[in-house]
Amino acid sequence: MTAVILQILFSSLVTAGMWLYAPDASRADLEARYAAPPSIFVEADGVRVHLRDTGPRDAPALIMLHGFGASLHTWEAWAQTLSGEFRVIRFDLPGFGLTGADPTGDYTDARAEQVLAALMDTLRVPRAILIGNSMGGRIAWSFAARYPARVRKLVLISPDGFASPGMSYGRAIGGPTTARLLPYVLPMPLLRTTLAPAYGDPQRLTEEVVDRYRDMILAPGVRDAVLARMEQVVLEDPVPFLRTLHMPVLLLWGEKDRIIPISNAANYLTVLPDARLVTLPDLGHVPQEESPAEALEPVKKFLSQ
């Protein structure tokens, strides 16, 4: 009897595994769907970078850096509005989207900054305004500290950087043990549950957006890169770096952010020499997706000053 039960259990697990199993998507199919013009691919420090570069070439340059698990598509609504007045550059960071894996296998922030500097050189952008969300915000301010002459202004949207309760500086972020299953499974209900807290109103999270996030995660090499990033990224105390940033900084924060709470804004305001905070009462962690026009208004005002 026990042998029969074990056999049934094993068969059930195999069946469930086959149902949940999610192989990498076809790169050709993903590029056909998500990399139509104005998307292009350029090489930057050995990485084949997926980017969109729109707007007048002689206008001030804006470079947009997405958050963890996202892609350049998170900025499309903003880019369409801003491209009339600015040169708007947004790209998939190494390890994400259609840029995919970095051949070096290095997913530290220092490496991301190195690729960003090389990309600016490739595009002949000596200086730019950086706009970063979450992890992209952390990379933006860290890049500005390392290359201050290359950054005019910073727009930081719910930026990462200060250690959350229970975390400490000088240690890898790591991840849950279950994350080891990521290269093999990606159930849609789980993905939606993961994405929903990023919205102040989860009802605004459309199936189209969920599908896009899933497709970008299934891009070849991305899931292994995500795991590598969690193992490699080590948070450093941001205070010494932030104190060196003398360019104007706009902090934009959704009051309903459940990923990086708005209380973190006080940490930035305490140490940044020239920063102002604008809060968005009804929005969450990705206001540029949730309510693009509303979230863009204070950014446009900041850029015009």
N, C-alpha and C positions, 0 to 999 in steps of 0.2 A: 504493500500500500504506500509506504514511504517513497519507494522508488518511483511509483506512478506520479505521486504529488510533485516530486522533484522534477520529473520529466515534464509535467505540465507547466510548472513554474519556469523551467528553463526555456521551454518553447514560448511562453508568454513574454519573457524578457527579450528573446531574440526577435519576436514579432514587434514588440514595442521599440526595440532598437532600430529595426528596419524602418518603422514608421517615423521615428524621430530623426533618423540619420539625414544630415544635410551636407552634401558634398559642395566643394567650391563651384561657383557658377562659371560659366564660360566667359573668358575675358572679352572675346569678340562680341558676344551678345550684350555684355554690360556696356562696352564702349559704343555699340550701335545705339543703345537706349539712352545712355547718360553722358556721352562725350561728343554729341553733335556740335557743330559750330554754335557759339564761338569757342568751344573747348579746343585746346591744343595740348601737345605734349612737348616738353623741353627737358634737356638734361641739365641738372644742377648738382655739381660735386658727385657725379656718378649715379644720381637718382633720376629716373624717368618720371618727371612731375606732370601731373594732370592739372591744368590751370585754365582760367578764363581771364582775359586781359582786354577790358573794354573801356571806351571813353577816349577823349583826345590825348594823344601821346605827349603833348606839351603842357597838359594840365597837371596840377599837383597829384601825386600818386597816393592812393589808399591801398593798403595791403590788409586783407582780412584773413584771420586765423580761426578756424573752427575748433570746436571742443572735442572731447574724447568720444570716439565712435561715430562722429559726424563726417561731413564732407563739404566741399565748396558749395554744394547746392543749398546749404542752410542760409546763404547770403543772397540768393537770387533776387528776391524782392527788393532788397536794399540796393543791390548793384544796378538794377534797372533804373531806379530813381537817381542814383548818384552819378551814373556814367555820363550824364549830360554835362556835368561840371568838373568831374574828376576822372583821372585814369584809375579805374577800379580793377585791382588784381586780387583774385581769390584762388586758392589752390588746395588740393588734398595734401595734407601733411604726410610725411613719410610714415608708412605703416597703416594708412587709412585710404579708403576709397579706391579710385583708379590709379593713384600713385602706387599704392601697394607697398610691398616689402622693400626695405632699404638693403641693398646688396651687402652693406657692411654688417648688418645685424645689430647696429647700434641705434637704440631708441631713447637715449637720454635727451634731456632738454638741450644740452650743449650741442648735440648732433643736429637737432632740429634747427637751432640757431645758425649753425654752420651752413646747413642747406639753404636756409632763408637768405643768408648773406650772399651765397653763391647765386641764388635765383635772382636777387636784385642786380647782381653784376651782369648776369646773362641778359636780363631785360633792360639793362642800362638805366637803372633807377638808383641814383646815388643816395636819395633821401626820401622818406615816405612817412605818412601818417599810418600807424598800425591800429587796427581794430581787432580785438581778440575776445573770444567768448570762452569762459571756463578754463580748460586746459590751454586753449589758445590765448587766453588772457595772460596766463602765467608765462607762456613762451614769449608773448609780446613785451611784458615789462622786463623779463630777464634779458631779452635781446637788446632792449633799450639801455639797460645797465651795462651791457657788454659793448654795445656799439652806439653810444649816445649821439655821435655826429650823424648817424644815419636815420634818426627818428625825429620828426617834427613835433608830433603830438601823439597821445595815446588815448584810445577809447577802450576801456576795460569793462566788459559785460559779465557781471558775476564771476570775476576772475578767481582762479584757484591760486594757492600759494601758501596760505597759513594752514598749519596743521589742525585737523579736526580733533575733537575730543577723543582720547584714546590712541592718537597717533603721536609720533615724535619725529623731530628732525634728524637727519643723518641715517635714516633707515629706508629701505625700499618700500614702496607703497604696498606691493604684494597684491593678493586677491584671494577670494574664497576658494576652497579646495574644489568646489563644483565648477570653477572656471576652467579646470582642466578638460572638461567635456566640450568646451566651446568649439574646438576644431572639428567636432563630429556631429553635434546636434545644435539646432537653433529653432525651437518651437515658436511659432508666431504668437501664441497667447503669452508666453514668457517675455518675448521681446516687447509686446505692447505694455505689459505690466512694468517693464523696466523703463520704457520711455515716458509713460504717463506722468510720473512725478516731476518731469521737466517742464510741464505745462501748469500754469495757474489754474486753468480750466481744462481738464483732460478731454472734454468733449471736443475741443478744438484740434485734437490730434487726429488727423484724417488717415484713412486706410492708405492713401497714396503716399503719405509721408512714412508710415510704418513700412510699407513695401520698399521704399527707397532705402531706408536705414538697413533693412534686411539684405537687400541686394548689395549694398556697399560692404556690409560685414562679410558677405559670401564671396566677395572679390578674391581672386587667388592670392594666397599668402597673408591676407589681412588678419585672420583669426590667430595664426601663430605669432604675427607681429604684435597683436594686442596683448597676448600673454607675455611676450618678451618685454614689452614696455612696462607692464605691471611689475615685472621682476627687476627691471633696471632703473626705473625712475626713483630717485632719492630726493625727498623734499629737503631743501636747505632753509635755514632761517631767512625769511625774505627781507627783514628790516634793514640790514646793511646795504642791500641792493636798492631797495625802494628809496632810501634816503638820498641816493645819488641822482635820482631822476628829477631834473629841473625843468623839463619840458611840461607844457600844460597837459593835465590828465583829466578825462571825464570818466567817472565811475557811474555805470548804469546798472541798476539792480531792480529786479522784480520783487515786490514785497511778498509774493507768494512762492518765492524760490524755495523748494524743498530739497534741493541738491547742495547748494552752498548758501546758507541763510544770510539774509540781509544784515544781520548783526555783524558779519565779517567786514562790512564796509567801514566800520569804526576803526578797525585795525589799519586799513589803508589810509584813511584820512589823518590818522595820528602821525604817520611817518612820511607821507608824500609831501614834498615842498609846495607843489602847485596843483592841487586837486579839488574837484567839486563833485558832489554826488547828486544824481537825479534818480528818484525812485519811481517805479511803475506800479501803482497800487494793485492792479488786477492780474498782473502777469507773473510768469515763473522764470525758469532758468534760461530759456531760449526765446526771449521776447522778439528777436528778429524773425522767428518762425511763427510764433503764436499770434502776434498782432504787429506785422511789419511796419505799417504806416504810423501807428501810435508810437512805437518804440523809436522810430527814426527821427521824429521831430526834434527831441533834445540834441540828438547827434548832429543834425543839420545846423542847428543854432551854434553848437560848439565849433563845428568846422568853419563856419562863416566868420567867427570872431578873430 
